[in-house]
């Protein structure tokens, strides 16, 4: 029985990881209806941000270096929120109401972010910063001209290749001058390790039960994020605006709500939550360019099974999927069903992580045949929109 309780706790902790990974997607996909295939890469960026903050704090020595995770959480949120804001302003806002194009565009962005993490170095960063300063600086200056709409096409035709050419030339000169000092990748294709602070190592022992501190921290962080999201949506003016735009965009615009700002804020919020999830996931193992791909399918499952746009549905679905997956994959059911050999053999066959996921997928498919709108379907005018 004690072993089963340990397995149950592990399943709940995995469910909390799924929930914190799915919270951002519940905002972006659930409320905005945007299929963001780059959500996993935003999680990955949050994990890499935690790695960078950890290395920055190592030089400060103990005990300051032991609190890096506390500062890594808001920093990861801000970094990924900024990336999400740029993604929404630069790509997604042109594709609202076109789900297939949004899926393909964000999938392309996910591939770009993966390769960016593998290849990023000083030459690439300096080149990107220089390009942005040249192109957007010129745009800001020229856009003040009264005839900007007439010369806009000429501006893009001239400044875009010119800014790119100057950035590439300066990057080549830097690479040839300083060589490995500026061309060596910061992270590379190999995974990097984030070491949990000493106060998160070990575990809490209650009798024969053991609760790892890192898992308890992730559960606490998940509860904090859920409470914060609930308060933001239900108790703040911007949360009210987001809910209004979600229910009826046209009427909200007629009432003076800035729908474009609401879209940008919502997408940035969902992206920031993905960064917090990456910070939490970095405590569970090594971090690599493909880290986000391990969670993207599971997070979509959580949102769809829970009910699109329903926060309580995401909570229930994440805990259910995580717990069921771990209980089946850890072979905890076969010993309990030993008196019934056919059932014991059946669950023993699925007693691996990959086979448990196959079984959970099959159960979800059957469930969606019965309840296609999820556990908590939307009601009212939102359904007909």
C-alpha positions as a Python dict, from the first residue, in 0.01 Angstrom:
ca = {
    (1, 'X'): (0, 0, 0),
    (2, 'X'): (287, 235, 82),
    (3, 'X'): (442, 168, -257),
    (4, 'X'): (111, 247, -427),
    (5, 'X'): (87, 578, -235),
    (6, 'X'): (438, 667, -352),
    (7, 'X'): (333, 589, -710),
    (8, 'X'): (17, 798, -663),
    (9, 'X'): (218, 1096, -539),
    (10, 'X'): (456, 1062, -834),
    (11, 'X'): (158, 1055, -1067),
    (12, 'X'): (12, 1371, -910),
    (13, 'X'): (350, 1544, -937),
    (14, 'X'): (370, 1450, -1307),
    (15, 'X'): (15, 1582, -1344),
    (16, 'X'): (125, 1911, -1188),
    (17, 'X'): (413, 1930, -1439),
    (18, 'X'): (165, 1872, -1722),
    (19, 'X'): (-65, 2135, -1576),
    (20, 'X'): (201, 2403, -1546),
    (21, 'X'): (313, 2321, -1902),
    (22, 'X'): (-47, 2339, -2026),
    (23, 'X'): (-147, 2660, -1845),
    (24, 'X'): (3, 2884, -2111),
    (25, 'X'): (-156, 2678, -2387),
    (26, 'X'): (-490, 2691, -2205),
    (27, 'X'): (-470, 3070, -2232),
    (28, 'X'): (-348, 3091, -2594),
    (29, 'X'): (-536, 2797, -2745),
    (30, 'X'): (-827, 2784, -2503),
    (31, 'X'): (-915, 3154, -2496),
    (32, 'X'): (-775, 3284, -2826),
    (33, 'X'): (-824, 2972, -3038),
    (34, 'X'): (-465, 2998, -3169),
    (35, 'X'): (-293, 2665, -3237),
    (36, 'X'): (56, 2758, -3119),
    (37, 'X'): (293, 2478, -3222),
    (38, 'X'): (583, 2683, -3084),
    (39, 'X'): (453, 2646, -2728),
    (40, 'X'): (701, 2366, -2658),
    (41, 'X'): (990, 2584, -2773),
    (42, 'X'): (875, 2861, -2538),
    (43, 'X'): (896, 2605, -2258),
    (44, 'X'): (1246, 2522, -2381),
    (45, 'X'): (1346, 2890, -2377),
    (46, 'X'): (1226, 2916, -2017),
    (47, 'X'): (1443, 2616, -1926),
    (48, 'X'): (1749, 2765, -2097),
    (49, 'X'): (1685, 3097, -1922),
    (50, 'X'): (1698, 2910, -1592),
    (51, 'X'): (2030, 2756, -1697),
    (52, 'X'): (2173, 3100, -1780),
    (53, 'X'): (2053, 3249, -1449),
    (54, 'X'): (2204, 2953, -1262),
    (55, 'X'): (2544, 3010, -1424),
    (56, 'X'): (2525, 3382, -1353),
    (57, 'X'): (2463, 3314, -983),
    (58, 'X'): (2741, 3055, -951),
    (59, 'X'): (3004, 3329, -940),
    (60, 'X'): (2833, 3494, -643),
    (61, 'X'): (2898, 3198, -417),
    (62, 'X'): (2684, 3051, -142),
    (63, 'X'): (2429, 3132, -2),
    (64, 'X'): (2325, 3377, -277),
    (65, 'X'): (2373, 3114, -547),
    (66, 'X'): (2120, 2891, -372),
    (67, 'X'): (1831, 3129, -441),
    (68, 'X'): (1883, 3153, -817),
    (69, 'X'): (1562, 2958, -885),
    (70, 'X'): (1354, 3228, -713),
    (71, 'X'): (1483, 3492, -956),
    (72, 'X'): (1489, 3254, -1253),
    (73, 'X'): (1109, 3219, -1243),
    (74, 'X'): (1019, 3587, -1310),
    (75, 'X'): (1311, 3624, -1553),
    (76, 'X'): (1197, 3319, -1751),
    (77, 'X'): (844, 3461, -1753),
    (78, 'X'): (962, 3798, -1887),
    (79, 'X'): (1193, 3649, -2153),
    (80, 'X'): (933, 3413, -2297),
    (81, 'X'): (656, 3673, -2266),
    (82, 'X'): (869, 3910, -2476),
    (83, 'X'): (934, 3637, -2735),
    (84, 'X'): (561, 3559, -2740),
    (85, 'X'): (478, 3927, -2783),
    (86, 'X'): (715, 3951, -3080),
    (87, 'X'): (564, 3632, -3225),
    (88, 'X'): (211, 3766, -3191),
    (89, 'X'): (293, 4110, -3334),
    (90, 'X'): (510, 3975, -3614),
    (91, 'X'): (328, 3659, -3724),
    (92, 'X'): (12, 3549, -3543),
    (93, 'X'): (-189, 3872, -3561),
    (94, 'X'): (-204, 3843, -3940),
    (95, 'X'): (-346, 3488, -3919),
    (96, 'X'): (-639, 3512, -3675),
    (97, 'X'): (-932, 3306, -3800),
    (98, 'X'): (-704, 3094, -4021),
    (99, 'X'): (-612, 2791, -3807),
    (100, 'X'): (-425, 2594, -4073),
    (101, 'X'): (-198, 2887, -4162),
    (102, 'X'): (-142, 2961, -3792),
    (103, 'X'): (-46, 2598, -3726),
    (104, 'X'): (204, 2593, -4013),
    (105, 'X'): (352, 2934, -3924),
    (106, 'X'): (402, 2855, -3556),
    (107, 'X'): (544, 2514, -3646),
    (108, 'X'): (800, 2693, -3863),
    (109, 'X'): (878, 2928, -3574),
    (110, 'X'): (932, 2625, -3348),
    (111, 'X'): (1193, 2485, -3589),
    (112, 'X'): (1363, 2825, -3607),
    (113, 'X'): (1380, 2850, -3226),
    (114, 'X'): (1524, 2500, -3196),
    (115, 'X'): (1800, 2577, -3445),
    (116, 'X'): (1857, 2920, -3287),
    (117, 'X'): (1933, 2759, -2950),
    (118, 'X'): (2173, 2514, -3113),
    (119, 'X'): (2358, 2782, -3311),
    (120, 'X'): (2336, 3103, -3108),
    (121, 'X'): (2671, 3278, -3055),
    (122, 'X'): (2802, 3633, -3029),
    (123, 'X'): (2817, 3681, -3405),
    (124, 'X'): (2452, 3581, -3446),
    (125, 'X'): (2334, 3799, -3156),
    (126, 'X'): (2530, 4105, -3270),
    (127, 'X'): (2404, 4057, -3625),
    (128, 'X'): (2042, 4035, -3516),
    (129, 'X'): (2068, 4337, -3287),
    (130, 'X'): (2238, 4540, -3560),
    (131, 'X'): (1976, 4440, -3818),
    (132, 'X'): (1693, 4543, -3583),
    (133, 'X'): (1857, 4877, -3505),
    (134, 'X'): (1913, 4958, -3873),
    (135, 'X'): (1583, 4837, -4013),
    (136, 'X'): (1341, 4935, -3739),
    (137, 'X'): (1529, 5256, -3662),
    (138, 'X'): (1498, 5361, -4026),
    (139, 'X'): (1133, 5254, -4022),
    (140, 'X'): (1066, 5472, -3717),
    (141, 'X'): (1228, 5773, -3885),
    (142, 'X'): (1069, 5729, -4229),
    (143, 'X'): (723, 5646, -4092),
    (144, 'X'): (698, 6004, -3965),
    (145, 'X'): (697, 6135, -4321),
    (146, 'X'): (350, 6236, -4444),
    (147, 'X'): (401, 6039, -4767),
    (148, 'X'): (513, 5717, -4595),
    (149, 'X'): (222, 5514, -4734),
    (150, 'X'): (331, 5606, -5086),
    (151, 'X'): (698, 5512, -5040),
    (152, 'X'): (642, 5211, -4809),
    (153, 'X'): (713, 4950, -5079),
    (154, 'X'): (1032, 5132, -5183),
    (155, 'X'): (1140, 5149, -4820),
    (156, 'X'): (1110, 4772, -4775),
    (157, 'X'): (1277, 4703, -5108),
    (158, 'X'): (1580, 4914, -5012),
    (159, 'X'): (1620, 4891, -4633),
    (160, 'X'): (1548, 4521, -4585),
    (161, 'X'): (1835, 4389, -4805),
    (162, 'X'): (2062, 4680, -4704),
    (163, 'X'): (2020, 4615, -4329),
    (164, 'X'): (2069, 4240, -4382),
    (165, 'X'): (2381, 4296, -4595),
    (166, 'X'): (2544, 4531, -4341),
    (167, 'X'): (2469, 4288, -4056),
    (168, 'X'): (2611, 3991, -4249),
    (169, 'X'): (2928, 4179, -4348),
    (170, 'X'): (2996, 4293, -3990),
    (171, 'X'): (2928, 3939, -3866),
    (172, 'X'): (3180, 3793, -4114),
    (173, 'X'): (3442, 4052, -4015),
    (174, 'X'): (3393, 3974, -3644),
    (175, 'X'): (3413, 3599, -3709),
    (176, 'X'): (3740, 3633, -3904),
    (177, 'X'): (3891, 3873, -3651),
    (178, 'X'): (3803, 3709, -3319),
    (179, 'X'): (3741, 3354, -3449),
    (180, 'X'): (3637, 3102, -3179),
    (181, 'X'): (3578, 3369, -2915),
    (182, 'X'): (3269, 3490, -3101),
    (183, 'X'): (3176, 3188, -3317),
    (184, 'X'): (3157, 2920, -3049),
    (185, 'X'): (2790, 2829, -2975),
    (186, 'X'): (2665, 2922, -2630),
    (187, 'X'): (2474, 2599, -2578),
    (188, 'X'): (2524, 2371, -2879),
    (189, 'X'): (2322, 2062, -2964),
    (190, 'X'): (2408, 1880, -2640),
    (191, 'X'): (2180, 1891, -2338),
    (192, 'X'): (2276, 2113, -2045),
    (193, 'X'): (2214, 2043, -1677),
    (194, 'X'): (2035, 2261, -1426),
    (195, 'X'): (2130, 2170, -1070),
    (196, 'X'): (1859, 2216, -811),
    (197, 'X'): (1955, 2431, -509),
    (198, 'X'): (2057, 2238, -199),
    (199, 'X'): (1730, 2323, -26),
    (200, 'X'): (1542, 2148, -309),
    (201, 'X'): (1756, 1834, -294),
    (202, 'X'): (1648, 1541, -86),
    (203, 'X'): (1294, 1481, 29),
    (204, 'X'): (1039, 1482, 306),
    (205, 'X'): (997, 1147, 480),
    (206, 'X'): (665, 1063, 645),
    (207, 'X'): (685, 707, 769),
    (208, 'X'): (773, 494, 467),
    (209, 'X'): (657, 764, 227),
    (210, 'X'): (908, 996, 60),
    (211, 'X'): (816, 1324, -108),
    (212, 'X'): (1103, 1485, -307),
    (213, 'X'): (1141, 1856, -237),
    (214, 'X'): (1175, 1938, -606),
    (215, 'X'): (839, 1774, -680),
    (216, 'X'): (676, 1953, -387),
    (217, 'X'): (820, 2281, -514),
    (218, 'X'): (673, 2221, -862),
    (219, 'X'): (332, 2139, -710),
    (220, 'X'): (347, 2459, -502),
    (221, 'X'): (454, 2663, -808),
    (222, 'X'): (166, 2514, -1008),
    (223, 'X'): (-86, 2606, -738),
    (224, 'X'): (59, 2958, -726),
    (225, 'X'): (32, 2997, -1106),
    (226, 'X'): (-326, 2866, -1115),
    (227, 'X'): (-429, 3102, -834),
    (228, 'X'): (-256, 3394, -1007),
    (229, 'X'): (-425, 3323, -1340),
    (230, 'X'): (-764, 3290, -1173),
    (231, 'X'): (-718, 3619, -988),
    (232, 'X'): (-598, 3796, -1303),
    (233, 'X'): (-893, 3685, -1513),
    (234, 'X'): (-1161, 3729, -1248),
    (235, 'X'): (-1045, 4030, -1044),
    (236, 'X'): (-856, 4266, -1276),
    (237, 'X'): (-968, 4509, -1544),
    (238, 'X'): (-751, 4352, -1813),
    (239, 'X'): (-879, 4008, -1720),
    (240, 'X'): (-1233, 4136, -1771),
    (241, 'X'): (-1133, 4278, -2110),
    (242, 'X'): (-978, 3946, -2214),
    (243, 'X'): (-1294, 3756, -2118),
    (244, 'X'): (-1508, 4010, -2302),
    (245, 'X'): (-1303, 3984, -2622),
    (246, 'X'): (-1310, 3605, -2596),
    (247, 'X'): (-1690, 3599, -2578),
    (248, 'X'): (-1769, 3867, -2837),
    (249, 'X'): (-1487, 4045, -3019),
    (250, 'X'): (-1707, 4275, -3230),
    (251, 'X'): (-1915, 4400, -2939),
    (252, 'X'): (-1600, 4450, -2728),
    (253, 'X'): (-1447, 4663, -3004),
    (254, 'X'): (-1767, 4869, -3027),
    (255, 'X'): (-1748, 4933, -2652),
    (256, 'X'): (-1397, 5075, -2686),
    (257, 'X'): (-1190, 4777, -2570),
    (258, 'X'): (-854, 4774, -2757),
    (259, 'X'): (-883, 4424, -2900),
    (260, 'X'): (-535, 4425, -3056),
    (261, 'X'): (-374, 4512, -2722),
    (262, 'X'): (-585, 4242, -2556),
    (263, 'X'): (-464, 3986, -2813),
    (264, 'X'): (-101, 4084, -2758),
    (265, 'X'): (-135, 4075, -2378),
    (266, 'X'): (-310, 3736, -2382),
    (267, 'X'): (-49, 3579, -2608),
    (268, 'X'): (235, 3727, -2402),
    (269, 'X'): (75, 3597, -2082),
    (270, 'X'): (41, 3245, -2223),
    (271, 'X'): (400, 3254, -2348),
    (272, 'X'): (525, 3376, -2010),
    (273, 'X'): (351, 3085, -1837),
    (274, 'X'): (530, 2852, -2078),
    (275, 'X'): (858, 3003, -1957),
    (276, 'X'): (763, 2936, -1594),
    (277, 'X'): (686, 2576, -1694),
    (278, 'X'): (1031, 2550, -1852),
    (279, 'X'): (1185, 2676, -1528),
    (280, 'X'): (1002, 2404, -1333),
    (281, 'X'): (1081, 2129, -1586),
    (282, 'X'): (1452, 2214, -1575),
    (283, 'X'): (1459, 2083, -1216),
    (284, 'X'): (1358, 1735, -1335),
    (285, 'X'): (1642, 1662, -1578),
    (286, 'X'): (1873, 1793, -1845),
    (287, 'X'): (1761, 2064, -2088),
    (288, 'X'): (1808, 2044, -2465),
    (289, 'X'): (1678, 2198, -2788),
    (290, 'X'): (1413, 1924, -2810),
    (291, 'X'): (1290, 1959, -2451),
    (292, 'X'): (966, 2129, -2555),
    (293, 'X'): (878, 1853, -2802),
    (294, 'X'): (841, 1612, -2510),
    (295, 'X'): (549, 1815, -2374),
    (296, 'X'): (368, 1973, -2669),
    (297, 'X'): (142, 1673, -2743),
    (298, 'X'): (58, 1618, -2376),
    (299, 'X'): (-28, 1984, -2323),
    (300, 'X'): (-268, 1985, -2618),
    (301, 'X'): (-429, 1670, -2478),
    (302, 'X'): (-478, 1836, -2141),
    (303, 'X'): (-648, 2142, -2292),
    (304, 'X'): (-872, 1942, -2527),
    (305, 'X'): (-976, 1682, -2269),
    (306, 'X'): (-1041, 1946, -2003),
    (307, 'X'): (-1251, 2160, -2233),
    (308, 'X'): (-1124, 2445, -2449),
    (309, 'X'): (-1118, 2769, -2252),
    (310, 'X'): (-1189, 2606, -1914),
    (311, 'X'): (-917, 2647, -1651),
    (312, 'X'): (-1078, 2400, -1409),
    (313, 'X'): (-1100, 2148, -1693),
    (314, 'X'): (-727, 2179, -1758),
    (315, 'X'): (-657, 2119, -1388),
    (316, 'X'): (-868, 1803, -1372),
    (317, 'X'): (-741, 1672, -1707),
    (318, 'X'): (-373, 1730, -1624),
    (319, 'X'): (-397, 1555, -1288),
    (320, 'X'): (-599, 1268, -1437),
    (321, 'X'): (-370, 1213, -1738),
    (322, 'X'): (-51, 1242, -1533),
    (323, 'X'): (-171, 1011, -1257),
    (324, 'X'): (-317, 746, -1488),
    (325, 'X'): (-7, 748, -1712),
    (326, 'X'): (232, 701, -1420),
    (327, 'X'): (21, 437, -1243),
    (328, 'X'): (-6, 230, -1561),
    (329, 'X'): (356, 281, -1668),
    (330, 'X'): (504, 197, -1327),
    (331, 'X'): (333, -144, -1316),
    (332, 'X'): (147, -51, -997),
    (333, 'X'): (-182, -209, -1107),
    (334, 'X'): (-62, -558, -1201),
    (335, 'X'): (27, -664, -840),
    (336, 'X'): (-306, -531, -712),
    (337, 'X'): (-494, -728, -980),
    (338, 'X'): (-296, -1049, -927),
    (339, 'X'): (-612, -1239, -818),
    (340, 'X'): (-752, -1170, -1168),
    (341, 'X'): (-478, -1305, -1404),
    (342, 'X'): (-622, -1173, -1735),
    (343, 'X'): (-639, -815, -1603),
    (344, 'X'): (-296, -845, -1436),
    (345, 'X'): (-140, -965, -1763),
    (346, 'X'): (-317, -689, -1956),
    (347, 'X'): (-180, -408, -1738),
    (348, 'X'): (163, -574, -1717),
    (349, 'X'): (180, -553, -2098),
    (350, 'X'): (135, -174, -2079),
    (351, 'X'): (374, -132, -1784),
    (352, 'X'): (627, 88, -1968),
    (353, 'X'): (629, 463, -2021),
    (354, 'X'): (575, 442, -2398),
    (355, 'X'): (303, 175, -2380),
    (356, 'X'): (128, 361, -2097),
    (357, 'X'): (113, 668, -2320),
    (358, 'X'): (-36, 456, -2600),
    (359, 'X'): (-307, 333, -2364),
    (360, 'X'): (-380, 686, -2239),
    (361, 'X'): (-408, 806, -2601),
    (362, 'X'): (-654, 528, -2674),
    (363, 'X'): (-861, 614, -2368),
    (364, 'X'): (-865, 982, -2468),
    (365, 'X'): (-984, 893, -2820),
    (366, 'X'): (-1268, 688, -2673),
    (367, 'X'): (-1352, 965, -2427),
    (368, 'X'): (-1366, 1230, -2700),
    (369, 'X'): (-1608, 1014, -2896),
    (370, 'X'): (-1846, 1037, -2600),
    (371, 'X'): (-1770, 1397, -2497),
    (372, 'X'): (-1611, 1577, -2795),
    (373, 'X'): (-1623, 1912, -2613),
    (374, 'X'): (-1421, 1778, -2316),
    (375, 'X'): (-1494, 1745, -1947),
    (376, 'X'): (-1621, 2102, -1908),
    (377, 'X'): (-1769, 2216, -2243),
    (378, 'X'): (-1833, 2581, -2312),
    (379, 'X'): (-2184, 2707, -2267),
    (380, 'X'): (-2380, 3008, -2385),
    (381, 'X'): (-2306, 3242, -2674),
    (382, 'X'): (-1938, 3143, -2693),
    (383, 'X'): (-2038, 2803, -2832),
    (384, 'X'): (-2227, 2953, -3122),
    (385, 'X'): (-1956, 3205, -3214),
}
